[in-house]
Amino acid sequence: MKKILKYIISIALAGIVLSGCTGGGSSYIRSDRGKKDQIRLLLVKNAGSVDVVVNGSFKIDGSSDASFGPKGFNVDIDNNSIVIEGKSYGSRVKIIPVNNKFHLNGNEFRGSLVFYISDGKLNAVEDFSMEEYLYGVVGREMSGSSPIEALKAQAVAARTFGYYEAGLRRTKEYDIDNLRQSQAYSGTESENPNSIEAVDLTSGEIMKYKGAPIFAAFAANCGGYTEDNREVFGNKLPYLQAVPCTFCKHYPHASWKEEIDTSYIVSSLKKKGFDVDRISNIDITDTSKAGRVKQISIITDKGRISMSTNEFRLAIGSDKFKSARFSVRSKGASLLFTGKGWGHGVGMCQDGADGMAKAGNNYRRILTRYYSGIEIGQK
Ligand SMILES: [Zn+2]
């Protein structure tokens, strides 16, 4: 679970920020490239050059040259053409490692590596299978020591999310933009035997609603109640309703406290352009049915300032707020925030999935608890 934190922080309350980006209801567009399980993942965008290492031999697609390597080399652009070791390959080139692995800027990845030029800059795409992608995602999103049924639930959620993303945002050159941090993925470094087993045991399985892959949101710890998609991402989705969750309450991220100096809050608000010299307290003025704070009113020497939880979080620093499920009170020269959970709370609670699996539930029961009215089947 520790490895997911960077992602969860970014999408967590930030889920609110991503409104309109990931909460869509668009239908899945099936790949028309013949290999339906192959995906193209954007790894590097708008670069000047990148370092590649291939530890086995490799071929360059379309080149009449014999195979190369193993070797390390630099890929860059000259005269609007991709250049590898002094040789020019035009605006697009595919490197095919014989052992199906390569290193890019220090991380190891699977499959083939495609470079293309866009707006005069270099972009790199990993061309591999969805299942190989999931080996890395599951290993990054959930601890390898979690029960296999929790890992299987994570695998199905991640696979569903992957196909949903590919259907929503694929372009001519790639299916999923890894740089948007849709799901945490950094190559093979996070794979482990259990993450691979969980993916293999659920091979090809996704969650569907009315026949289409769902927006399979998930977050670290819901703090006792998941959140309705509409409250975070803006649109009502029948399968992403707020549901109670008792399985995550004994986990480290089930509760949090943050004491923040009022002088720090004042300086943060000043940086955002607010005319304020002192604050005395914060009132919570609107909460979701599931108990997350939507709107606050800051009591200042110049009157009240009303803002959304997300605006406030961005003003004072996103690292100080693990969730929108909090209360606040004045404590001397500071404000004490007391909260529950970690993340936006929409969809599967990852700690809850771990807890449900430890209580003897299989991955199907876990998923149907957090995603209402869905079917689990082959893509
Ligand atoms: Zn939970």
Boltz pocket constraint, residues with backbone or C-beta under 6 A from the ligand:
constraints:
  - pocket:
      binder: B
      contacts: [[A, 221], [A, 222], [A, 223], [A, 224], [A, 225], [A, 245], [A, 246], [A, 247], [A, 248], [A, 249], [A, 349], [A, 351], [A, 352]]
      max_distance: 6.0
